[in-house]
Amino acid sequence: MHSRTFFLLTGVLLAGLARAGDPAIGEKMVKEHACATCHQRLVGGDGSALYTRSDRKVTSKAKLGAQVSFCSTQIKTGWFPEDEEHVVAWLNHRYYHFK
């Protein structure tokens, strides 16, 4: 019984870690899909002002995930939720720093 519980808890913990996303993979995905091109049209410059402006829409990690999913759908990236998690991880690491 104890070993079943151990394996179940280990699986849950590993699934949570896997869902956290990898910032390095996310950075590559953002570059591959030229996300900055759209952001540059919206805010000018290199597009990063979209993340750093004072009136930004994204105010939590959950909202960041929703925004990444929205953008992914708009430009038809074909990303799966786990792919979006990589992008969220990179954006959070680079710009937002949500817990």
C-alpha positions in Angstrom: 0.0 0.0 0.0 2.8 2.4 0.9 4.6 1.8 -2.4 1.5 2.6 -4.4 1.0 5.8 -2.5 4.7 6.7 -3.0 4.5 6.1 -6.8 1.2 8.0 -7.1 2.6 11.0 -5.3 5.9 10.8 -7.3 3.9 10.9 -10.5 1.8 13.9 -9.4 5.0 15.8 -8.4 6.7 15.0 -11.7 3.6 16.0 -13.6 3.7 19.3 -11.8 7.3 19.8 -12.6 6.8 19.0 -16.2 4.0 21.4 -16.5 6.2 24.3 -15.2 7.7 24.7 -18.7 11.3 25.2 -19.8 12.2 28.9 -20.4 15.0 27.9 -22.9 12.5 26.0 -25.1 10.0 28.8 -24.7 12.5 31.4 -26.0 13.2 29.3 -29.1 9.5 28.9 -29.7 8.9 32.6 -29.5 11.7 33.3 -32.0 10.6 30.5 -34.4 7.1 31.9 -34.6 8.2 35.5 -34.9 6.0 36.7 -32.0 7.9 39.9 -31.8 6.7 40.9 -35.3 3.1 41.2 -34.1 4.2 42.9 -30.8 6.3 45.4 -32.8 3.2 46.4 -34.8 1.2 46.9 -31.6 3.7 48.9 -29.5 6.7 49.7 -31.8 10.4 49.2 -31.0 11.5 45.6 -30.4 8.0 44.7 -29.1 9.1 44.1 -25.5 7.2 47.2 -24.3 4.1 45.0 -24.5 5.4 43.2 -21.5 6.8 46.1 -19.5 4.2 48.9 -20.0 2.5 50.2 -16.9 -1.0 49.4 -18.2 -0.3 45.8 -19.2 -3.2 43.3 -19.2 -1.1 40.5 -17.7 -1.1 40.8 -13.9 -0.7 37.1 -12.9 0.8 33.9 -14.1 -2.7 32.6 -14.9 -3.4 35.7 -17.0 -0.1 35.2 -18.7 -1.0 31.6 -19.6 -4.4 32.8 -21.0 -2.7 35.5 -23.1 -0.2 33.1 -24.5 -3.0 30.7 -25.4 -4.9 33.6 -27.0 -1.9 34.7 -29.1 -1.2 31.1 -30.1 -4.7 30.7 -31.4 -4.6 34.0 -33.2 -1.5 33.2 -35.2 -2.3 29.5 -35.5 1.0 28.2 -34.0 -0.4 24.7 -33.4 1.0 24.7 -29.9 -0.2 22.2 -27.4 -0.8 23.3 -23.8 2.6 22.0 -22.8 4.2 24.1 -25.5 2.4 27.1 -24.3 3.8 26.4 -20.8 7.3 26.7 -22.2 6.5 30.1 -23.6 4.9 31.2 -20.3 8.0 30.0 -18.5 10.2 32.1 -20.7 8.1 35.2 -20.6 7.7 34.9 -16.8 11.5 34.4 -16.4 12.4 37.3 -18.7 9.8 39.9 -18.0 7.1 39.1 -15.3 8.7 37.2 -12.4 5.4 35.9 -11.0 5.6 33.3 -8.3 
